[in-house]
Amino acid sequence: MTCALEFQDVHFAYQDGPESLRGISIAVKKGEKVALVGPNGAGKTTLLLMCNGTLRPTKGRVLLDGEALAYDTRSLREVRRKVGLVFQNSDAQLFAPTVWQDVAFGPVNLGMPADRVKSVVARALHDVGLVGFEKRPPHHLSGGEKKRVAIAGVLAMDPEVIVFDEPTSSLDPATAEEVMDLLDEVNHSGRTVILSTHDVELAYRWADTVVLMDQGEVLSTGTAEALFSDVALLHRARLKPPVVMDLFRELAGRGVLSREAPPGNALAFTDLVERQVLGRVSPDGHGRIYIADVGDGAADRVKTLLSSGTVERVGAMGTKAKRFAGDEKIALDFTYGVIDKCLLRAVNGENSLVLTSGGMVEHTVGRIAAYMTESGRQIEVCRM
Ligand SMILES: Nc1ncnc2c1ncn2[C@@H]1O[C@H](COP(=O)(O)OP(=O)(O)OP(=O)(O)O)[C@@H](O)[C@H]1O
């Protein structure tokens, strides 16, 4: 399978400086969620700037869709259409007098006809939940709103790969979760997403693949559960394990849990404790998970369900579902990591409702089915 992006023995030195990247080799598959994790100065931003040709390796090469990047103006224009980059500091990315003009900048520069620009900008602002913000000056927006404008600017180019440098830095926890949910939505629409972070909790919950970097090198690449269970490696990169992994390690150290198969999330961890400590998997007595596609006509069905008192918790995945919940004045218990939180509630016997839309409906059904296979539990799914 062709990789979306590949780095082959990439080296880079800023002018008159030492090497900031020292032989990086990484292959990113199409549709994958990849987190570059590492301490300050590891080289994450430098590597991300290579994804769309902003920086050029001093040695080695970067491949996009199996083709080595070329750095002439015409090739770079094509690369930037395929790879969108969202900077850590939104202020560095937003410069136009209005939100609309900012988001339209890329499409206009690509030479898109005016009516097409109008429709892609409207679509991008809709996708990030910023309809009504068109005439506002970007520099008067909150940090979370600015981040959304920057993401809309990238989405308007309809890229195959989206790269985010520290997507949640300087955002409060609730806004950070909204942005992460938006990144999931972008990924579920078929795009490859690469981000950099030093937040191990974020990478542990989110990534399919984690690349651990330090001092311009890749220390290790693997699944979050494999990589974050290696404390010595994390220590080398001056990082701490995620809380769930820390608890797992303590319990494994005392012989309460087996060291094999470290858990990938809180749900897997609690299942592990139940199975290995109590020697059981309770196969029934579970709650139900309702899944509502918030398209036309969903409001009445959802309201009937909620007024019946059958559902204890409600979660929303994606911008459209969150807007629906806002419009219908539905209080949300879960806004990020919704499926796993509903699975945890279901195992505890509570019914929950997932509001979502489009391709995320199938994703939700698939994730629940996978969990049932892994855990041996039966959870009833009701699509509405
Ligand atoms: N414009 C620049 N000019 C010279 N050196 C730079 C420049 N930008 C980064 N560096 C150096 O390159 C190395 C890697 O920096 P980089 O910003 O890529 O790391 P990072 O992992 O993104 O760090 P952080 O988590 O702090 O953002 C550092 O030693 C840094 O000092």
The ligand as a MOL file (V3000), in Angstrom:
LIG
                    3D

  0  0  0     0  0            999 V3000
M  V30 BEGIN CTAB
M  V30 COUNTS 31 33 0 0 0
M  V30 BEGIN ATOM
M  V30 1 N 14.0900 29.0070 13.0150 0
M  V30 2 C 15.0460 28.3370 13.6740 0
M  V30 3 N 16.3380 28.6970 13.5640 0
M  V30 4 C 17.3240 28.0130 14.1930 0
M  V30 5 N 17.1010 26.9260 14.9640 0
M  V30 6 C 15.8350 26.5210 15.1170 0
M  V30 7 C 14.7320 27.1940 14.4860 0
M  V30 8 N 13.5900 26.5450 14.8110 0
M  V30 9 C 13.9540 25.5110 15.6060 0
M  V30 10 N 15.2910 25.4920 15.7970 0
M  V30 11 C 16.0480 24.5040 16.5820 0
M  V30 12 O 15.7530 23.2040 16.0900 0
M  V30 13 C 15.5790 22.2700 17.1560 0
M  V30 14 C 14.2130 21.5930 17.0360 0
M  V30 15 O 13.1980 22.5620 17.2400 0
M  V30 16 P 11.6630 22.2730 16.9900 0
M  V30 17 O 10.9510 23.5600 17.1460 0
M  V30 18 O 11.5070 21.5350 15.7140 0
M  V30 19 O 11.3430 21.2770 18.2020 0
M  V30 20 P 9.9240 20.8700 18.8250 0
M  V30 21 O 10.0330 19.4240 19.1230 0
M  V30 22 O 8.8370 21.2980 17.9190 0
M  V30 23 O 9.9040 21.7150 20.1590 0
M  V30 24 P 8.6410 22.3590 20.9920 0
M  V30 25 O 7.9300 21.2040 21.6120 0
M  V30 26 O 9.3390 23.2100 21.9880 0
M  V30 27 O 7.8130 23.1500 20.0180 0
M  V30 28 C 15.7860 23.0650 18.4400 0
M  V30 29 O 17.0600 22.8530 18.9090 0
M  V30 30 C 15.5940 24.5080 18.0320 0
M  V30 31 O 16.4010 25.3740 18.8040 0
M  V30 END ATOM
M  V30 BEGIN BOND
M  V30 1 1 1 2
M  V30 2 1 2 3
M  V30 3 2 2 7
M  V30 4 2 3 4
M  V30 5 1 4 5
M  V30 6 2 5 6
M  V30 7 1 6 7
M  V30 8 1 6 10
M  V30 9 1 7 8
M  V30 10 2 8 9
M  V30 11 1 9 10
M  V30 12 1 10 11
M  V30 13 1 11 12
M  V30 14 1 11 30
M  V30 15 1 12 13
M  V30 16 1 13 14
M  V30 17 1 13 28
M  V30 18 1 14 15
M  V30 19 1 15 16
M  V30 20 2 16 17
M  V30 21 1 16 18
M  V30 22 1 16 19
M  V30 23 1 19 20
M  V30 24 2 20 21
M  V30 25 1 20 22
M  V30 26 1 20 23
M  V30 27 1 23 24
M  V30 28 2 24 25
M  V30 29 1 24 26
M  V30 30 1 24 27
M  V30 31 1 28 29
M  V30 32 1 28 30
M  V30 33 1 30 31
M  V30 END BOND
M  V30 END CTAB
M  END
